[in-house]
């Protein structure tokens, strides 16, 4: 059922509902009254289902974001060489101080 149809049906049923509440309990108004109630309930359920689906999708997105980790950049050969050289120099200096 498309929204337009549901909207029109509900307006017609609203008028029937008013008639029913006024005390016009003929079979047609009563049927409309019952249909109206079931349609309203159906729409509420649909709305709830959509909201649940949205929440579930949001949760999924959040979980996906948490899984990502930053990759460590690999050090270039020259940088590694320099670090080793500096470490060796520092090591010699420490030995001299002792």
N, C-alpha and C positions, 0 to 999 in steps of 0.2 A: 504493500500500500504506500502510495506516495504522500508527502506531507499535505499537499493541497486537498486530496481526498479526505484525509483524516481531519483536517481543519474544518472542512465543510460539514462532514458527518457530525463532528462534535458540536458545532453551532446548532444544527438541527436537533441533536439530542439534548442540548441545553434547554431549548424551548420545550421539548417534551418533558424534561426533568421539572421545569417550572410548573407545567400543567399537572404533573404527578404530585408535586408538593402542595399544589392548590387543592387537591382532592379529586382531580379528574382521574379516577382509577380505571379507565377503560383498557382493554387488552393492548391496544397499540401503544399508549403512553407508558404502560408498564414494561412492555418489551423494550421500548426505547430507553427507559430508565435503567433496565438491567444491562442493555448493550452499552449504554453510556458508562456505567460503572466498570464493566469489564474492560472497555477501551481505555478508560483513565488508568486503571491498574496496569494494563499492558504497556501504556506509555511510560508510566513510572518505572516499571521493570526495565524497559528499554534504556531509559535515562541512566538508571543505576548501573546497568551493564556497561554502558559507554564510559561512565566515570571510572568504573573498576578497570576497564581496559586501558584507559589513559594512565591511571596510576601505575598499572603493571608495566606499561611501556616506559614510563619515566624511571621506574626502578631499574629496568633492564639497561637503560641508557646510563644511569649512574654507575651500575656495576661495570659496564664496559669501560667507563672513564677510569675507574680505580685500577683496572688491570694494566693500563699502559705504564711502562717504565722508561725512563730516559736511558738512552744508550751512551755508554762511556766512549769518548773519542779515543781512538788509538793514537798513542804518541808516535811521532815520527822518529825515524832512526837517529837523526842528529840530536833531537832533544834527549832521547834516552842515553845517548853517548855522553852528552854534557852532564847529565845528572850523575852518571856513574863516576865521571871524572871529578866532579865536585865532592861526591861522597868520599872518594879516595883521598882527596886533598884534606878534607876535614878529619879523616881518620889519622893521617900523618901528624896533623897539628896537635891532635889530642895526645898522641904518643909522645910528642916532644914536650908538652906541658907537664906530663907525669915525670 
